C-alpha cells in the first residue's frame, strides 16, 4: 500500500499529460471512443491527485460521493426533467447506466474535485483546508459550485451544438438555446457533492499520503486551465469563447496566485 501511495504523484502527472493531449486532439474531430477515453483519463487523473493531497481514503470518499450523487441527479434529470430541465441523452457519449452515459458521473467527481482545490487556493492559499466548520463548509461549497458552473457556461452549449450529446426538450431557453434552469441544476448538484464531502472532513480530516509537492497540487489548475483554453479556442457558439476566457480565467488566475504563495511558504 505504501509503495502504491509513493507512485500516486507520478501517476497523476502521467494521467494529466494524457488528458491534456486528448483535449488538444479533440480539436480535430470528436468520436465517442475519444470522449470516453478522455473522460476516464480526467477521472483517473483527479482521483490520483486527490489521493496525494487528501489521502487515499478521503479521495475514495470524494469519488464515491461525486459519482453516486452525480448519477442520481442525471438519472432524475433525464427521466423526470428535474434539476436541469427536460432532456434526452443521445448515443454520442457511449454506454449508459440507466438513462445516463457512464462517463457523466465520473465527470461530476472530477469537476467538483478541481473546484474544491481551486476554491481553497483562492481563499486560503492552500490546496486543502483541513476540517471545516459548518459556515466554512457552506460558503466554500457554494464557491466551488460557482467554479463548476463557470465551466458549464461554455461546455453546455458546445455539447449540444457541436457534439449533439443530448437534446433539450425546450430549445428556446435564455442561454444560446439552453435553459437557465440548467445552471441552477449545476449549482445545486455540485454544491451538494462538495458540501457532502466537506462534511465528512469534520470527522476525518484529510491526510496526505506523502509530503505534498507544489507540482502535484497544480494538477487541478492545469485541468481547469486546459478546459478553459479548449473552450476559448473551440467553443460553440463563438460568443462562448470570450465568456469562457473570463468566467474561468479570473478564478484560475486568482488560484494561481494562491498556489504561488503556498508554494513559496511550503
Buried (B, 14 or more C-beta within 10 A) or exposed (E): EEEEBEEBBEBBBBBBEBBBEBBEEBEEEBEBEBBBBBBBBBBBBBBBBBBBBBBBBBBBBBBEBBBBBBBBBBBBBBEEBBBBBBBEBEEBBBEBEEBBBBBBBBBBBBBBBBBBBBBBBBBBBBBBBEBBEEEBBBEBBBBBBBBBBBBBBBBBBBBBBEBEBBEBEEEEBEBBBBBEBBBBBBBBBBBBBBBBBBBBBBEEBBEBBBEBBEEBBBBBBBBBBBBBBBBBEBBBBEEBBEBBBEBBBEBBEBBBEBBBEBBEEE
